[in-house]
Amino acid sequence: MGFGRPLLVALACAAAAGCADARRPAAADPGAGKSPVPPSGASGEVSASPTAVPAGELEVTSLPSLATARLLGTAVPLPGGDVLLVGGEGGATGPLDTAEVFETARVSWRGTRGRLAFARTRHAAVALADGRVLVCGGSAGGPALRTAEVYDPARDEFLPTGDMTVPRAGHSATLLPGGSGDGRVLVAGGLDDGGRVLDTVEVFDPSTGTFSPAPGRLSEPRRHHTATALASGAVLLAGGLLSGPGDPLRASATADLYDPGSGLVRRAGSLAGPRAEHTATRLASGHVLLVGGTTHLPEPGARADAEVYEPGPSWAEAGSFAPVESPLACPRTLHSATLRPDGTVLIAGGTTAPFPELLPVTVLLEVFVPDALGRAPTAPYGGLPATGLFVQPVGPAGEPVVLPGAVQGLTAHAAALLPGGAVLVAGGADAAFGRPVAVARTAACGAPGTIPAPRE
């Protein structure tokens, strides 16, 4: 690539430090830290000092390492509080056919008894209503896969199920709400085995183990988009890439709504701008928070903004998008966003530019604090007049809270909420070269002990 490792590492460290310095809070003031000042002025900039999270509000802990370094793995909570980490990429080994389980009570990782039938990366995995996990599509290093399998926690094995109607990679899989979807899963978009971006959707029925095409089609082909189940039963599909490999990368600025009753899709309006490989989190209020992502054409870059989708009362009403006034501490894409029990959202890692193999990741954590939209009365920041605020947690001396491990393992990682409210962050890519790592951490609010100590 023309760059030596020392230079790339220096670039990574400098960029991470630059993000921290750009909006580094002053030392936390015990009296002021609990009441951040809302965004001021038309620019949306935030006053730095009052936005500091109270010291000790967020505690980061290193965990035992994964058995296999992996990036682009998927993390799915299991019944009882454990977490399944599936597939992804292992560097020179390519896509992985292995999975690991984080045993929360033992604070340890173990391999599953059975392997996947196919190595998979850029796949989708989702917990079914009965506690099993559907794993579908992706790539084994070549064209997109059509196959699917189901992980059974009771047997600790992967079992075959019916194939999808078309091969897909970079698609979404969303559990439909019980009342309207009866435990079915919506699978949408992705890249097919010919390199074409798909506008089709299909539904997996766990009672028969089969996939069936839905009559509706997306308003635009999408891959690396987000899909979020709404309280109404509809599914919001937002952003994504419109183009396939070999073509100029174009991100979408539109969204669709899927209706599980009819199987039809309708346009849900326009985003603040094009986004792909962003995150979408349904807040306690039912609104959806969209954070970061890549823009690609016309100007490649990682986004440092967010917006909130306010759903209509039913699929027939599209709802609307509104920008969040507060900016992120850093541009982010391929990051994670996890809803915590207090209604706030923990944002971790991500690349600060659209090409993670060349440019660094951020080590910063930040927390999105919703106002009345999020209805999070237990959050220690309340009283914001707009759509919420991004705040950078700080330690006792006012230093930004980061995940241990400096610049390693915080892009294309997996994240999941654990019992007790801690957020598990596992695997990911090395900052400079995109190499997978085996690190794992938790970020927990409140007093130590949210995660029990490992058993001897």
PEZI-V493002 format. One line per field, one symbol per residue. psi: psi as a letter, one per 40 degrees, with the letter a starting at -180 (. if undefined). Layout:
# PEZI-V493002
psi = ???
This chain:
# PEZI-V493002
psi = eeiiddddddddddddddddddfhiihhhddddegihiiiieeeihhddeehihhedhhhhiiiiidhhiifihhhiiheeihhhhaaifbdeaiieiiihhhddefiiiiidiiidhihifaihihideeihhhiaaieebiiieiiihhhddefihiiaiiidiiiifaihhhiidddefeihhhiaahaeeehhieiiihhhddefiihiidiiidiiiifaihhhideeihhhhaiheiaieihhhiifiiihhhdddeihihfaiidihhifaihhhideeihhhhaiidbiehhiiifiiihhhiieidehdaiihihdhiidiihifaihhhideeihhhhaiieiegeediiiieiiihhhibddeggdeifeifiebeihhihiiadeeihhihiebeiffifiiiihiheeihhhhaaiiddefhiieiiiihiiaiiedhiiii.
